Amino acid sequence: MMKFKTAHFIAGAIIISAVALPVVTMAHTGAQGILLGFGNKIHKIMPANNMVVGTVTTISGTTLTVTDAKSVVYTIDASAAKVDPGMMGASGLTVANILVGDKVVVTGPVNGTSETAKMINDRSMKGRNIFMGTVTVTNGSVLTIDSMTGKTKTSYTVDASSAALSKGMGKGTPATIAITDVKVGDRIFAIGTLSGTSVAATSVRDLGQTAAKKDTESKNKPANMFTGTVTIVNGSMITATGHNTTVYTINAGTAKLVKGMGKDAATITLADIKVGDRISAVGAVSGTNVAATSVRDLGQAKPGVHAHRGSGQK
């Protein structure tokens, strides 16, 4: 919650009051205008007759009715309106994505209880039509992402087969990409329709690797590294649980086997690898199969430790 300051312009005097508001534009009627600011910095002056704040009560095509806090009902012509969900990088949403019950801020000329909307800010779309997360699995045109809401992590399956794919942020037109350009570890915006935890995406924007992941991988991890906890050892085949509880099968038949790190590392045999050990395998990854060239046994895994796959894997 951020604190905004509002200034009411009445008879040439400015009366400033501090109020706690979410990060949305607010309206004031009965004054000549509103001054919005973050802390002591002026952000914007919005004419009071240029905004409606309220709840969507009916939708008919591109015509909405919005009821404000004083129970005044406004008829909104949204035929030419842009829709802003309040998230940088999220685009492609239209009036068709607005639902009854959404909390909206509508800007545009107001005449009585009618408004011709130029912009509709609808943050209710976040979590319903907009999904931001980190790619954990790529499987053809289907992506799996981990999305955080507060401290809660949710995994979504994103079907991008019919989606417009782009990459980049900022000004200008983002570059068009192919689904093969989206990599594990990339941060993406997906816009589409949610069913359970499955998203039928209409657009996906790739924001690139997260800074933390880039730094960790560039310093510590070669390409095609897999880490996980051993669940089965069957001859030269090792089954291990990786990131997002994905189960990988590791062929260690021709792999160099070691245990420990640094000067304490020692050559071992497959018989020395035990269920519950945390391992790091390097090799060619195909789906959930790893043809290992080396396997390092890091000892028994600590409770709650999760596995991770390095970058550059197909």
N, C-alpha and C positions, 0 to 999 in steps of 0.2 A: 504494500500500500504506500503510495507516494503522497506527499502533502502539496496541494496546490494552493495558490492564493488567488482570491477573487477580488476584483475591485469594481464596485458599483458606481457608475457615473451619475450623480444626482445633483442637479442645480449647480454644476460647476465644481462640486467637491468630489474628492475620491475617498471612499470609505473602504479600507482594505481589511479583509477578514481571512483567517487561515482555516481551511477545512480539509479533512482527510478524504481523499477520493481515489478510486482506482485510476489507472492511466487511460482515461477517456476524456473527451471534451465534455464540458458541462454547460447547461443553459441557464439563463436567468431572464425572466420576463419582468416588464414593468420598469426597466432601466434602459439607458441608452445603449449600453453595451457591456461586454464582459472582458476583463483582462485575465489571462491565464499565465501562470509562471511556475517554474521549478525553483523552489527556494526563493531567492531574491531576484531571479532573472526573469524578465518578461518574456513570455513565449508567444502569445498571440492575443490580439483583440478581435473578438467575434461579435458582430452585431446581434442583438437579441432577437431580431426579426429574421434571422438567417439560419435558424437551427431549431430542430425538434428532438427532444430526448424522451424516450419512452419504450413501451413494450408493443411489439407487433401483435395486433389482435385479429386481423383478417388479411387474406391475400387473394387477389383476383387478377391473375395475369401479372402485369407490371404495376398494378395499383395496390398499395398497402394502406391499412389504417393503423395508426400508432396512437396509443393512449399514454398521456404523460402523467406525471406524479399528482397533478391536480384533477385527474380524470377527464381532461379535455381530449377529445378524439380528433385527430388530424387525418386528412386524406392525402396520401403521398403518391404523386406521379413519379414512378421510378423508371420510366421507359428509357431515359437517357443517363441514368445514374451509374457511377462506378461503385463497385463494392470493395470495401477495405476491411479485411478481417483483423487488422491490427498486428500483423506479423510481417516483418521484413522478409522479402523473398517470396511471399505467398501471392500468387496472381492467378487469374483465370476463373475466379469465382464471379457469379452473376446473381441477379435478383432471384433466379430460380433456386438458389441455394439457401435463401432466407426461409425460416419457418415461423409459424405462429408461436408466440412466446419468447422470441428472441429479444434481447435488450439492444436497442440500436440508438445511434446518434446520426441524425439525418441533417445534412447541410444543403442549403438552397433557398431561393426566395420563398418567403412565407406570406400568404395573403389570407388573413382571417384564420380559418382552420384548414386551409389547403396549402400544400407545399410542392414545388417542382424540384425534385431532388437532383443534386449534382453529385453528391457523395453519400454513401451509407456505410457507416462504421458498425460492423456486426461481429463482436468478439465471441458470440455464442457459437460461431462456426468452428472455432478452435476445438479440436477433439471430436468434432463431428464430420468435418470435411477436410480438415488440415491436419497432417500428421508429420511431425518432425522427429527424426531419429537417426541413429547410426546403423549403417548396414552391417549385418552380421553374417548373412548368407546370400549368395547370388546363385540362382538356379534358372538359367534361361531368362525368360522375361519376368520371373517372379523373384522378388526381393524380400528378405526378412529384415526388419529393423527393430532396434530397441529404442523405445521412446520413454523419456522420464517426465512424470508429472509430480512435482515436488520430490518426495523420496520414493515414489512408487514407479517401478519399471514395468512397462507393458511391451510385449513383443507383438508386432503386426506383420501379417503377410500381405505384401503389396503386389498386385497383379498389374504390371506396367505394359502389358501387351498392346493396349490401345492408347497408351499415354503419349503426350508430347513430351519429349525428353530434352532437357537443356542443362547447361552448366554455367555457374558464375553468379556473381552478385553485382550490385551497384548500378550505375547508369548505363544506358545503352541496351541493346538487344542481347540477351544471353545466347551463347553459342549452342547450336543444335548438336546433340550427341547421339550415340547408339547405346543400347542397353549394355553392351560389352565394355563401355567406358565407365560404367558404375562399378566401383570396387568395394570389397569388404573394408570397413573402416571409414568410408565416405559418410558425410553428414548430408541428409537429403530432406527436401520438402516434398511430400506427396499430397496431392489434392484429389479427392474422389469421394466415393460412397462407401460407408462403413457397414459391414454386416458381421457382427461378432467381433473378431479381431482380424478380419480380412478386408482389405481395401481394394476396390476396383478403381484404379487411378485413371484420371483424365490428364494429369500432368505430373511430372516428376522433375524437380530441379536438384542437381547435384552441387553441393556447396564445397566439395573437396574434403580431404582428410582433416580430422580434428587436429589442432595444434599439439595436444598432448600425445596423440597417437603417432604423429609424424616424428616427434622428438624421441619417443621411446623406441620406435622401430628403427630409426636411422642410427641410433647409438647402440642398441642392444640386440637387434634381431635381424638375421639374414632373411631373405625371401624364402617362402615355403617352409616356415617353421610352424610346428604344431606343438602345443603343450596341453597336457591333460592328465587325468588320474586313471591309473590302470584298473580295469574291472575283470579282465580275463587274460590269462597267458596260455596259449595253446601252441606248443612247439615254437616256431619262429613267428607266429601271428599274435599280435598284442591288440586287445580291444581296450580303448580308453574313452572316457567321457570328456568332451571338450566344451568350448564356450556354448552357452545357451542350452546345455544338457545334450548337445549333439554327440552321437556315438561314432567314433572313428575306428577303422580297422587298419593296423599298421603292420606292413610286411617288413620284418627286421632280419630276414634271412641273410642278406648280404651287407647289413649295416655294421658300422663300427660302434661297439658298445662300450660306454664308460659310465662310471659312477662318481658323483661329486663334482666340485668346481675347483678351478685354479690348480694350485700345486698338490691339492689333495685328491685330484681326479685319478681314478685307477681303471684299468681295463677289466671288464667283467664278461660273463656269459649270459645267455638268455635265462638260464636257471636262477641267476641272481636277481632278476626283475620280479617283484612280487605284486600281488593285488593290493591296491591302496597306495602304491608308489606314485609319485608325481614324476612324469617324464617329459623330456623335450626331444621331439623327433624332427629331423631335417630331411626333406626329400620331395619328390614330385607328388602333388596332391591332385586327385581326381575325384570330385564329389566328396565322399567321406572315406576314401581309401588313400593311404599314404604309403608310397614305395620308398622306404627310408634308406638314406645313405649313412645316417648316424642317429644313434639314440643315446641320450644322456639320462641316467636315473638320478633324480634329485632327492630320493628318499621318500618316506611316508608323507602324504599330503596333510596339510593342516585343515581342520574343519572350516568350511566356508570359502575355501580358495577356489576360484573359478579358472577355467582354462581359456586359452586365447590362441588364435591363429594369426600368423604374421601376414604381412602384405605381399602382394605379387602372386597370390594363389589363384588358380582358375577353378 
